[in-house]
C-alpha cells in the first residue's frame, strides 16, 4: 500500500497521468496502412490493379500472440469469400484464415514457411499471405474501410 501511495505521489509530482487513451492501448488499430479493406474476421486486402494481396491484421496477430506456424494454399488454387484458405498457429491457439474475397491464388508468401514471425513483426508488409486474382471484384465493396474496422475492433474488444 505504501509503495502504491509513493508511486501515485511521484506520478503527481512529475505531472504524469494514469489515464491512457484508446490509441495508446491499441496502437495497432492506428498503425494500419491506408487503402486497405478489412473483413470482420480480421483479414486485410490490398487491391492493386488485377491483384489483391491478403493477410491478417495487426489487431489479429496481437490477439494471437507469437505465430509459430502458417499453413497456406498452393499457388494456382482458388479461394472463396468467407471460406478457410489456411491456418495460423500461435503459442496461444490455432486459427483458420478466411478469405475476404474469391479468386485464383497467383502467389503464396513462401517466406512465412521459414519465418512465420513475420506476421507478428510486419503483418501489412513482409507478413502478407497470398496474392489473388479476384474473380468477383465487387466483393471488395462489402469489406470495411480503415475507420469502420477500427470502430469494429474497439466494439469487439469492449464486449470481451
C-alpha positions as CSV (number, residue, x, y, z in Angstrom):
1,X,0.0,0.0,0.0
2,X,2.8,2.4,0.9
3,X,4.5,1.7,-2.5
4,X,1.3,2.4,-4.4
5,X,0.9,5.8,-2.5
6,X,4.6,6.6,-3.2
7,X,4.1,5.8,-6.9
8,X,1.0,7.9,-7.1
9,X,2.5,10.9,-5.3
10,X,5.6,10.6,-7.5
11,X,3.5,10.5,-10.6
12,X,1.6,13.6,-9.4
13,X,4.8,15.4,-8.7
14,X,6.1,14.6,-12.2
15,X,2.8,15.5,-13.7
16,X,2.3,12.0,-15.1
17,X,-1.2,10.9,-15.9
18,X,-2.5,7.4,-15.2
19,X,-5.2,7.9,-17.9
20,X,-4.5,6.1,-21.1
21,X,-6.1,6.9,-24.4
22,X,-7.6,4.2,-26.6
23,X,-4.9,4.9,-29.2
24,X,-2.3,4.1,-26.6
25,X,-4.0,0.9,-25.7
26,X,-4.4,-0.2,-29.3
27,X,-1.7,1.4,-31.4
28,X,-2.2,-1.5,-33.9
29,X,-5.5,0.0,-34.9
30,X,-4.0,3.3,-35.7
31,X,-0.9,1.9,-37.5
32,X,-2.9,0.3,-40.4
33,X,-1.8,1.4,-43.8
34,X,-4.2,3.5,-45.8
35,X,-6.1,2.0,-48.8
36,X,-6.8,-1.4,-47.2
37,X,-10.1,-3.2,-46.9
38,X,-10.9,-5.4,-43.9
39,X,-13.1,-8.4,-43.1
40,X,-14.8,-8.8,-39.8
41,X,-12.7,-12.0,-39.4
42,X,-9.6,-9.7,-39.2
43,X,-8.1,-10.3,-42.6
44,X,-7.0,-7.3,-44.8
45,X,-7.0,-6.9,-48.6
46,X,-4.8,-4.5,-50.6
47,X,-6.3,-4.3,-54.2
48,X,-3.9,-3.0,-56.8
49,X,-4.8,-3.5,-60.5
50,X,-5.7,-7.1,-61.1
51,X,-4.1,-8.4,-57.9
52,X,-5.3,-8.5,-54.3
53,X,-2.8,-9.1,-51.5
54,X,-4.3,-10.7,-48.4
55,X,-3.0,-11.1,-44.8
56,X,-4.2,-10.9,-41.2
57,X,-4.4,-7.6,-39.4
58,X,-2.1,-6.3,-36.8
59,X,-5.1,-6.5,-34.4
60,X,-5.4,-10.2,-35.2
61,X,-1.8,-11.0,-34.8
62,X,-1.7,-9.1,-31.5
63,X,-4.5,-11.2,-30.1
64,X,-2.9,-14.5,-31.4
65,X,0.5,-13.9,-29.8
66,X,3.7,-15.3,-31.2
67,X,3.0,-17.0,-34.6
68,X,5.0,-20.3,-34.8
69,X,3.5,-21.9,-37.9
70,X,1.5,-20.9,-41.0
71,X,-0.4,-23.2,-43.4
72,X,-1.2,-21.6,-46.8
73,X,-2.8,-22.9,-50.0
74,X,-0.9,-23.9,-53.2
75,X,-0.4,-21.4,-56.0
76,X,-2.9,-21.8,-58.9
77,X,-5.6,-23.0,-56.4
78,X,-8.7,-21.0,-55.6
79,X,-10.1,-19.3,-52.6
80,X,-13.7,-18.4,-51.8
81,X,-15.1,-15.5,-49.9
82,X,-15.5,-16.3,-46.2
83,X,-14.1,-19.8,-46.6
84,X,-10.9,-21.0,-45.0
85,X,-7.7,-21.0,-47.1
86,X,-5.2,-21.8,-44.3
87,X,-4.3,-21.6,-40.7
88,X,-2.1,-19.7,-38.3
89,X,-0.7,-21.4,-35.3
90,X,0.5,-19.3,-32.3
91,X,1.7,-20.1,-28.8
92,X,-2.0,-19.5,-27.8
93,X,-4.1,-21.2,-30.4
94,X,-4.6,-22.3,-34.0
95,X,-6.9,-20.1,-36.1
96,X,-8.3,-20.5,-39.5
97,X,-7.7,-17.8,-42.1
98,X,-10.8,-16.9,-44.0
99,X,-10.5,-15.3,-47.5
100,X,-12.2,-11.9,-47.7
101,X,-12.7,-12.4,-51.4
102,X,-12.9,-15.1,-54.1
103,X,-10.3,-15.7,-56.7
104,X,-7.3,-17.6,-58.0
105,X,-4.2,-17.8,-55.9
106,X,-1.4,-16.5,-58.0
107,X,1.3,-16.2,-55.3
108,X,2.0,-17.5,-51.8
109,X,4.4,-15.8,-49.4
110,X,6.9,-18.7,-49.1
111,X,9.0,-16.6,-46.6
112,X,6.3,-17.4,-43.9
113,X,7.2,-21.1,-44.0
114,X,10.7,-20.3,-42.6
115,X,9.8,-17.2,-40.7
116,X,6.2,-17.2,-39.5
117,X,7.0,-14.5,-37.1
118,X,6.9,-12.0,-40.0
119,X,3.2,-12.0,-39.4
120,X,3.9,-10.5,-35.9
121,X,6.6,-8.1,-36.9
122,X,5.2,-6.9,-40.2
123,X,1.6,-8.0,-40.8
124,X,1.0,-5.5,-43.6
125,X,4.3,-5.7,-45.4
126,X,6.6,-8.8,-45.1
127,X,3.8,-10.8,-43.4
128,X,1.3,-10.9,-46.3
129,X,0.0,-14.4,-47.0
130,X,-1.4,-14.7,-50.5
131,X,-1.9,-12.8,-53.7
132,X,-5.1,-13.4,-55.5
133,X,-6.6,-12.5,-58.9
134,X,-10.1,-11.6,-57.8
135,X,-12.9,-13.5,-59.6
136,X,-15.6,-11.0,-58.3
137,X,-14.0,-7.6,-57.6
138,X,-17.4,-6.3,-56.4
139,X,-16.8,-8.4,-53.2
140,X,-14.3,-5.8,-52.1
141,X,-17.2,-3.3,-51.7
142,X,-18.7,-5.3,-48.8
143,X,-15.4,-5.0,-46.8
144,X,-14.8,-2.3,-44.2
145,X,-12.6,0.7,-44.6
146,X,-9.9,1.7,-42.0
147,X,-12.2,3.8,-39.8
148,X,-15.0,1.2,-39.9
149,X,-12.5,-1.5,-39.0
150,X,-11.1,0.5,-36.1
151,X,-14.5,1.0,-34.7
152,X,-15.4,-2.6,-35.2
153,X,-12.3,-3.7,-33.2
154,X,-12.9,-1.3,-30.4
155,X,-16.5,-2.5,-30.0
156,X,-15.4,-6.2,-30.2
157,X,-12.7,-5.6,-27.6
158,X,-15.1,-3.8,-25.3
159,X,-17.5,-6.7,-25.5
160,X,-14.9,-9.2,-24.2
